[in-house]
Every structure is written in C-alpha cells, then in structure tokens.
Amino acid sequence: MKTETFLLKTFFLAAVLTCVLTMGAMVTTDPAHAATLIASAR
C-alpha cells in the first residue's frame, strides 16, 4: 500500500511539474518568435 501511494504521489508531482513548465513556456515566449517558428515549420 505504501508503494502505491508513493507511486501516485510521484506521478501527481510529475504531472503538476509538466503543467507548470508548459504554462511557463507559453507565458514567457515572445509572440513574434513563436510566429516565426510556426511560419518556418509550414
């Protein structure tokens, strides 16, 4: 039981960290630079 709890807590922490990093990247990205990257990908 303790192992499962540890795994669930670790998974939750990893999910929250992923969301925070993704949100931070979206907030801090320069829109002009993002538009350039999107245009060059097409």
C-alpha positions as CSV (number, residue, x, y, z in Angstrom):
1,M,0.0,0.0,0.0
2,K,2.8,2.4,0.8
3,T,4.4,1.7,-2.6
4,E,1.2,2.5,-4.5
5,T,0.8,5.7,-2.5
6,F,4.4,6.7,-3.2
7,L,3.9,6.0,-7.0
8,L,0.7,8.0,-7.1
9,K,2.2,11.0,-5.3
10,T,5.3,10.8,-7.6
11,F,3.0,10.7,-10.7
12,F,1.0,13.6,-9.5
13,L,4.1,15.6,-8.8
14,A,5.4,14.9,-12.3
15,A,2.1,15.9,-13.9
16,V,2.0,19.1,-12.0
17,L,5.6,19.9,-12.8
18,T,4.9,19.2,-16.5
19,C,1.9,21.6,-16.4
20,V,3.8,24.3,-14.7
21,L,6.7,24.1,-17.1
22,T,4.4,24.1,-20.1
23,M,2.4,27.1,-18.8
24,G,5.6,28.9,-18.0
25,A,6.9,28.4,-21.5
26,M,3.7,29.6,-23.1
27,V,3.6,32.7,-20.9
28,T,7.2,33.7,-21.4
29,T,7.5,33.0,-25.1
30,D,7.8,36.1,-27.3
31,P,4.8,36.0,-29.7
32,A,6.9,37.3,-32.7
33,H,9.4,34.5,-32.2
34,A,6.6,31.9,-31.9
35,A,5.1,33.2,-35.1
36,T,8.5,32.9,-36.9
37,L,8.8,29.3,-35.7
38,I,5.3,28.4,-36.8
39,A,5.8,30.1,-40.3
40,S,9.1,28.2,-40.8
41,A,7.6,24.9,-39.9
42,R,5.0,25.2,-42.7
